[in-house]
């Protein structure tokens, strides 16, 4: 099972910060999370949300292993 982390407002919306979930890919994981919670689905689809796979920003999709760590990061601001 992959370790899934939510940060910032994503964690606030979902009501959790860390879970273990089974999914074959990042896209399948996003679909699983979206199917569980409509508000989280909307937030994950929003502009600026990034995904980190094993602590590296991911562009696109990737396969997951039992030891994968997937973090969903809300849009960042600052200066």
C-alpha positions in Angstrom: 0.0 0.0 0.0 1.2 3.5 -0.8 1.5 6.1 1.9 -0.7 9.1 0.9 -0.1 12.5 2.4 -2.3 15.6 2.1 -1.1 19.1 3.0 -2.7 22.4 3.8 -6.3 23.0 2.8 -6.4 19.5 1.1 -6.0 17.9 4.5 -8.5 20.3 6.0 -11.1 19.4 3.4 -10.5 15.6 3.7 -10.3 15.6 7.4 -7.1 13.5 7.4 -3.4 14.1 6.7 -2.0 10.5 6.1 -3.5 7.2 5.0 -2.3 4.0 3.4 -4.1 3.2 0.2 -3.8 0.6 -2.6 -3.6 1.9 -6.1 -1.6 1.0 -9.2 -0.8 4.5 -10.3 -1.0 8.1 -9.2 -4.0 8.7 -11.6 -5.8 5.7 -10.1 -5.0 7.0 -6.6 -6.4 10.4 -7.5 -9.5 8.8 -8.9 -9.9 6.7 -5.7 -9.7 9.8 -3.5 -12.0 11.7 -5.7 -14.6 8.9 -5.6 -14.6 8.9 -1.8 -15.1 12.7 -1.3 -16.7 15.2 -3.7 -15.2 18.2 -2.0 -11.7 16.6 -2.1 -12.2 15.7 -5.7 -13.0 19.4 -6.5 -9.9 20.5 -4.5 -7.6 18.0 -6.2 -8.7 19.1 -9.6 -8.1 22.8 -8.8 -5.3 24.8 -10.4 -1.9 24.7 -8.8 -2.3 21.4 -7.0 0.9 19.4 -7.3 1.8 15.8 -6.7 5.1 14.6 -5.2 6.1 11.0 -5.6 8.8 9.8 -3.2 9.6 13.5 -2.5 10.0 14.6 -6.1 7.4 16.7 -8.0 5.7 14.6 -10.6 4.4 15.8 -13.9 1.9 13.3 -15.3 1.3 9.8 -14.1 3.5 7.1 -12.6 3.2 3.6 -11.3 3.1 3.0 -7.6 4.7 0.4 -5.5 3.9 -0.8 -1.9 6.7 1.5 -0.7 5.6 4.7 -2.6 4.9 7.9 -0.9 2.5 10.2 -2.7 1.9 13.8 -1.4 -0.8 16.1 -2.7 0.3 19.7 -2.3 -2.0 22.7 -2.5 -1.1 25.8 -4.5 1.7 27.7 -2.9 1.9 31.4 -2.4 4.5 33.7 -1.1 7.2 36.0 -2.2 
